[in-house]
Structures are given as C-alpha cells and as structure tokens.
Amino acid sequence: MERYVGVDAHAQSCTLAVMSATGQHLRSLVVETNGEALVQAVQGIGGRVHVCLEEGTQSAWLYELLKPHVAEIAVSMPPEKRGAKSDERDAWTRANELRTGTIETRVYKAPAQLAALRCAVRAYDFAVTDLARAKNRLKSVFLSRGVRAESGVYDPQRRAEWLKQLAAPYQRLARWICREIDELLPLREEAEVQLAEEVKRHPIIRKLSTVPGMGPIRSAHVVAIGGTPERFRTRRQFWSYAGLGIITRTSAEWGQERGGEWVRAPKVQTRGLSRRRQPRLKAVFKGAATTVISQLPEHPLHADYQRSLRSGTRPPLARLTLARKIAAIVLSMWRHQEVYNPKRHRLAVSKP
C-alpha cells in the first residue's frame, strides 16, 4: 500500500497531505514543527510512505529526521507559480509530483559526515561576506563626501589621517564602521582556522587543491557543496550544476530541398549560461580561472587561454572556457581520488 505525502513546512507548523497511489486525496493534517510530533505523524500513516517536501530553511533537518522512517524522501525546488496559494494546496502539489514522477528539480542533501565541513564552509563565507560589506560601507562614507579612500583606511595605524578628511558627523559614522571591521577581522581568521582543521579530515580536498587556481579553500567548497562525484554522470552535468552549462535553443530544424526531400538544417542559438546553478560553485571555478590567468603565466592552462584569445575569442568567453576545463579536471580527479597531472588531464578535457 503506497502512500505519497507532501509536506509544506513553516516555523511553527507543518501541513501534511496524504495521497494514494491512484491520486485520491486521503487526508490532510497540521502538525507542530517538532521532531517527535512529525515522526509520529508519518509513522501513523501506514503502508510504504513516500515523502516530498519543498527546499527551504528547514528542509535539511526534515530530510535527516524523516529519512529513517519512510521508504523514499525527496526535496524539490518547485518553479514559481502564480494564482491561488495555500499551505494545503502546496502540500497536495508536492505529493502529486512525487506520485507521478514530475518533480522538475530535485535538491541534493549531503550525507551527515559532511555536516562539519559544510558548516565550516558556511561560517567562512559568512565572515568573508560580512567583512567585505563592512569595508564597502566604509568606502561609501568617504565617497559620499568626495574622498576616494584607499586600502590604508582599513589599517588602524593609518586610519586617523583618513578620518580627518571627514566632517564631524561623518567621522562618527566612519569610526563606528571601523569598529565593526576590527571586530570582524578576528572572526574571519577564526573561521579560516576552523575550515583548515576540517580540510585535514578530508584527504580528497588536499588532492583537489593541487589543481591550478583551486587551493584548499576552493576545493573545500567543491566537496562541501557537491557532496560526491557520483552525482554527476558526465562533466556536462557538473558544468550545468555549477552554472557553467551553456543553454541553446533550436527552431525550424527541418527544411525542404528542391527535390522535395526533407533534411535537418539545425539553427542553434546560444542563450547564455544556465540560471539553475549553484552560485557559490560557479564563483569557485571562475575564481580559479582568474587566478590561472593573472598569477600563472607559465602554466599550460594559461597557454590555452592565450590561444583562445589569439583565435578571436573575447576575454570573458575565454575565461569561461578555462573555468569549464578546470571544473572537468576537478571532477575527474574527484572520481579517481588522484592528484593533478597536467599532461593527462589536459588531454582529457580537450576531447569533444
């Protein structure tokens, strides 16, 4: 007896909709967002329970909580819809999508053994982002008064001479932001140390960090976000997940020759990169490509970039091509648990 359950989760309550294998609406119920209450509700449904819930703040917790008690659990990223909306309606939609196999985008949930690494990566990202925002705010205060601040404004030893260029009210604001920066700096260093400790527990990160432009921090992001290389059957799937996949559209693929015979005449149009992507992973590979371009002039990958430029490719597209090559190398090394070999991997990624 198959039962398909859609879950619409919120901070205080979760709406569950139970559907039969034939699509019949059996019942719906509202349960407190409490681990014990949710497990009891799912166990009380009976039969082989299949659960589908929407990606959100609590989805990882719900996935880990309910997985041992159900036959199947899926997390979906539904497309934005207009029209009538309610908790119960959304729950029925999730249940029906799982029953009919029409989930458009499934969200991967990493195994529990990667939880510490993922949290360390998140803490590092939070610290870096918050510090960058605080620095930009400080520069904006100076710019609003016609002063172009340089990096010396962040140095406590040189800060006083910069603050003298501001009027008293703006000095007060700038000093407050400077205090914020001074508090965030040690927090970022602490997050970096924590991430370095977690990297030591995952030998594959050290191997991936041998790829030009990657390093331990970018490699840690790849493992924490990607989870496992077995998720990606081909490098094109990995490119698409990382936001490096190119979207194309075709129209009027068939044309008629003079003799009346129909022949395929594809008209392919490029529509840019996929918008369904993991933005952090995209930043990792584009950042690695930028490092190769700016800091490794003698490396073969840099030579590939220069050849693309000489052939007429625009610099942004040449950098994208290089980022795709680095992503393909990382995926191959991840699968085979090996360190970087310039000759072997350079030949591998050059094949069509």
C-alpha positions, 0 to 999 in steps of 0.5 A: 500500500503506497502512500505519497505525502507532501509536506509544506513546512513553516516555523511553527507548523507543518501541513501534511497531505496524504495521497494514494497511489491512484491520486485520491486525496486521503487526508490532510493534517497540521502538525507542530514543527517538532521532531517527535510530533512529525515522526509520529505523524508519518509513522501513523500513516501506514503502508510504504510512505513516500515523502516530498517536501519543498527546499527551504530553511528547514528542509535539511533537518526534515530530510535527516529526521524523516529519512529513517522512517519512510521508504523514499524522501525527496526535496524539490525546488518547485518553479514559481507559480502564480494564482491561488496559494495555500499551505494545503494546496502546496502540500497536495502539489508536492505529493502529486509530483512525487506520485507521478514522477514530475518533480522538475528539480530535485535538491541534493542533501549531503550525507551527515559526515559532511555536516562539519565541513559544510558548516565550516564552509558556511561560517567562512563565507559568512565572515568573508561576506560580512567583512567585505560589506563592512569595508564597502560601507566604509568606502561609501562614507568617504565617497559620499563626501568626495574622498576616494579612500584607499586600502590604508583606511582599513589599517588602524595605524593609518586610519586617523589621517583618513578620518580627518578628511571627514566632517564631524558627523561623518567621522562618527559614522566612519569610526563606528564602521571601523569598529565593526571591521576590527571586530570582524577581522578576528572572526574571519581568521577564526573561521579560516582556522576552523575550515583548515582543521576540517580540510585535514579530515578530508584527504580528497580536498588536499588532492583537489587543491593541487589543481591550478587556481583551486587551493584548499579553500576552493576545493573545500567548497567543491566537496562541501557543496557537491557532496560526491562525484557520483552525482554527476554522470558526465562533466556536462552535468557538473558544468550545468550544476555549477552554472557553467552549462551553456543553454541553446535553443533550436527552431525550424530544424527541418527544411525542404530541398528542391527535390522535395526531400526533407533534411535537418538544417539545425539553427542553434542559438546560444542563450547564455549560461544556465540560471539553475546553478549553484552560485557559490560553485560557479564563483569557485571555478571562475575564481580559479580561472582568474587566478590561472590567468593573472598569477600563472603565466607559465602554466599550460592552462594559461597557454590555452587561454592565450590561444583562445584569445589569439583565435578571436575569442573575447576575454570573458568567453575565454575565461569561461572556457578555462573555468569549464576545463578546470571544473572537468579536471576537478571532477575527474580527479574527484572520481579517481581520488588522484592528484593533478597531472597536467599532461593527462588531464589536459588531454582529457578535457580537450576531447569533444 
